[in-house]
Amino acid sequence: MPSVPTPSDQAPPLSALAVLLLCAGTSVARVAQGAPVDALSLGLHFAASLALMRVGASLAVRRRAHLMATTRRETTPVDQAAPSTTAERAPPDTSRMRVPPAQRFDDVVDDPGRHPDCRIVPSGRGAWWRAPYAGVVFGVLLGVHALAVPLLRAPWTLGATALACAPLALFWLRGRATWRARRGVALVLTPEALIVRDARGARSAAWRDVREVALAERAGWDTLRGAHRVTSLVV
């Protein structure tokens, strides 16, 4: 499930702003003093770039939370007359329970209009928030510095850049099969069961076997958001 913005995610990243201003100010002061572009410059630019990404990600999360709150206020409640207890609901169609989960998943996702009693929970882009972008930032900065420093124009620079970008490439390769299988859907809720799908295939759980559905929070960290709380749906 995609992580849900929490108050800690929406707080202004004062530490990131402080790092950005400190590194940018130090870099400008070094340039004004005529200091050469060296390893310290690369480190300052790297820290400033990560801080800038952190600030931009925080603004994006706050914008997303604002849009979600606006959507909730503008959405008209539906199914108000629906029965409130499981006992009052019509029994599930047992013939559908014999359909393989993968086929049921595809049927609902391919044509949701034909299944008004089903609900699709989108997966969102939560995985890309957790991607290891720091290596790519370092590789880009190393390439830019190589244009200004002749010493960096060497074969090892190209190798170091490729090595720095390798974690993001591996992250994409490992997740590609799962993202393709999910088709942008985290959960499919049908009257008889809930269905999830990943690279290993589709799996379902009948509602009669579901004992509890709850939200769980845990501490998380990534390049874009830093330390934050991750909210997950636990079935």
C-alpha positions in Angstrom: 0.0 0.0 0.0 1.3 3.5 -0.7 2.3 5.5 2.4 -0.2 8.1 3.6 1.1 11.6 4.4 1.3 12.1 8.2 1.7 15.3 10.2 5.5 14.6 10.6 5.8 14.3 6.8 4.1 17.7 6.3 6.2 19.6 8.8 8.6 22.1 7.1 12.1 20.5 6.8 14.0 23.1 8.8 17.1 20.8 9.0 17.2 20.4 5.3 16.8 24.2 4.8 19.6 24.8 7.2 21.9 22.3 5.4 21.0 23.8 2.0 21.7 27.4 3.1 24.9 26.4 4.9 26.3 24.4 2.0 25.3 26.9 -0.6 26.7 29.8 1.4 30.0 28.0 2.0 30.3 27.1 -1.7 29.6 30.7 -2.8 32.2 32.0 -0.3 34.8 29.6 -1.5 34.2 30.7 -5.1 34.4 34.3 -4.1 37.8 33.6 -2.4 39.1 31.9 -5.6 39.2 28.4 -4.0 39.6 25.6 -6.6 37.0 23.1 -7.3 38.0 20.1 -5.2 36.7 17.2 -3.2 35.3 19.7 -0.6 33.3 21.5 -3.3 31.9 18.1 -4.5 30.9 17.3 -0.9 29.2 20.7 -0.4 27.4 20.4 -3.7 26.3 16.9 -2.9 24.9 17.8 0.5 23.2 20.9 -0.9 21.6 18.8 -3.7 20.2 16.2 -1.3 18.9 19.0 1.0 17.2 20.7 -2.0 15.6 17.4 -3.0 14.4 17.0 0.6 12.8 20.4 0.6 11.1 19.8 -2.8 9.8 16.4 -1.7 8.4 17.9 1.5 6.5 20.6 -0.5 5.2 17.9 -2.8 3.9 15.8 0.1 2.2 18.9 1.6 0.6 19.6 -1.7 -0.6 16.0 -2.0 -2.0 16.1 1.5 -3.9 19.3 0.7 -5.3 17.8 -2.5 -6.4 14.6 -0.6 -8.1 16.7 2.1 -9.9 18.8 -0.6 -11.1 15.7 -2.4 -12.5 14.2 0.8 -14.5 17.4 1.5 -15.9 17.5 -2.0 -16.7 13.8 -2.3 -20.4 13.0 -1.6 -20.9 10.0 0.6 -22.2 7.0 -1.2 -24.0 3.8 -0.1 -25.5 5.6 2.9 -28.4 3.2 2.8 -26.2 0.1 2.7 -26.6 -2.4 5.5 -24.2 -1.8 8.4 -23.6 -5.3 9.5 -22.3 -8.4 7.7 -25.4 -10.4 8.6 -27.7 -8.0 6.6 -25.7 -8.3 3.4 -26.5 -10.7 0.7 -24.4 -13.9 0.7 -21.5 -13.8 -1.8 -21.8 -15.5 -5.1 -20.1 -18.9 -4.6 -19.6 -19.4 -8.3 -17.3 -16.4 -8.4 -15.2 -17.8 -5.6 -14.2 -20.7 -7.9 -12.7 -18.3 -10.4 -8.9 -18.2 -10.1 -7.7 -15.0 -8.3 -5.6 -13.9 -11.3 -8.5 -14.1 -13.7 -10.8 -12.3 -11.2 -8.2 -9.6 -10.7 -7.8 -9.0 -14.5 -11.6 -9.0 -15.0 -12.2 -6.3 -12.5 -9.2 -4.2 -13.5 -9.9 -4.5 -17.2 -13.5 -3.4 -17.0 -14.5 -1.9 -13.6 -17.8 -0.8 -14.9 -19.0 -4.4 -15.3 -18.2 -5.0 -11.6 -20.0 -2.2 -9.6 -19.8 -4.3 -6.4 -16.0 -4.3 -6.5 -13.5 -1.7 -5.5 -10.0 -1.0 -6.8 -7.4 0.4 -4.4 -4.6 2.1 -6.5 -1.0 1.4 -5.5 0.2 5.0 -6.3 3.8 5.9 -6.6 4.9 5.1 -3.0 7.7 2.8 -4.2 9.5 5.6 -6.1 9.6 7.8 -3.0 11.8 5.0 -1.4 14.2 4.7 -4.4 17.9 5.3 -3.7 18.4 8.6 -5.5 21.5 9.7 -3.6 23.8 7.7 -5.9 22.3 9.3 -9.0 22.8 12.8 -7.6 26.4 12.0 -6.8 27.0 10.6 -10.2 25.6 13.6 -11.9 27.6 16.0 -9.8 30.7 14.0 -10.4 30.2 14.3 -14.2 29.5 18.0 -13.9 32.7 18.6 -11.8 34.7 16.6 -14.4 33.9 19.3 -16.9 35.7 21.9 -14.6 38.5 19.7 -13.2 40.8 18.1 -15.8 42.0 15.6 -13.1 38.5 14.1 -13.1 38.4 13.5 -16.8 39.6 9.9 -16.5 38.2 6.5 -17.1 37.7 5.9 -13.4 35.2 8.8 -13.3 32.9 7.1 -15.8 33.2 3.9 -13.7 32.4 5.7 -10.5 29.4 7.4 -12.1 28.0 4.0 -13.3 28.7 2.5 -9.8 26.9 5.3 -8.1 23.8 4.9 -10.4 23.8 1.1 -9.9 21.5 1.1 -6.8 18.7 2.9 -8.6 19.1 0.6 -11.6 18.9 -2.5 -9.4 15.9 -1.0 -7.5 14.1 -0.6 -10.9 15.0 -4.1 -12.1 13.8 -5.7 -8.9 10.6 -3.8 -8.8 9.7 -3.9 -12.5 8.1 -7.4 -12.4 6.0 -6.5 -9.4 4.8 -3.2 -10.8 3.9 -4.8 -14.1 1.9 -7.5 -12.4 0.1 -5.1 -10.2 -0.9 -2.9 -13.1 -1.1 0.1 -10.7 -3.5 -1.7 -8.3 -2.6 -2.5 -4.7 -5.8 -4.3 -3.8 -9.0 -5.5 -5.5 -12.0 -5.8 -3.1 -14.8 -8.1 -4.2 -17.9 -9.1 -2.3 -16.4 -12.5 -1.7 -12.7 -11.8 -1.2 -9.8 -9.4 -1.4 -7.1 -10.0 -4.0 -3.5 -8.9 -4.2 -1.1 -9.5 -7.0 2.7 -9.3 -7.4 5.5 -11.0 -9.4 4.7 -14.3 -7.7 1.1 -14.3 -8.8 -2.3 -13.4 -7.5 -3.5 -14.4 -4.0 -6.9 -14.0 -2.4 -8.4 -14.1 1.1 -12.1 -14.8 1.6 -13.7 -12.3 3.8 -14.8 -15.1 6.2 -11.1 -15.8 6.8 -10.2 -12.1 7.5 -10.1 -11.6 11.2 -8.9 -8.0 11.4 -8.1 -5.0 9.1 -5.9 -2.3 10.7 -3.5 0.5 10.0 0.1 0.0 11.2 2.7 2.7 11.5 6.5 2.3 11.6 9.5 4.5 11.3 11.0 4.9 7.8 13.7 6.7 6.1 14.5 7.5 2.5 16.5 10.1 0.4 13.6 12.3 -0.5 11.7 12.5 2.8 14.3 11.7 5.4 12.9 10.2 8.7 9.1 9.8 8.5 6.2 7.6 9.5 5.0 4.9 7.1 1.4 3.9 7.3 0.5 0.4 6.0 -2.7 -1.6 5.7 -2.5 -4.9 7.6 -5.0 -7.7 6.9 
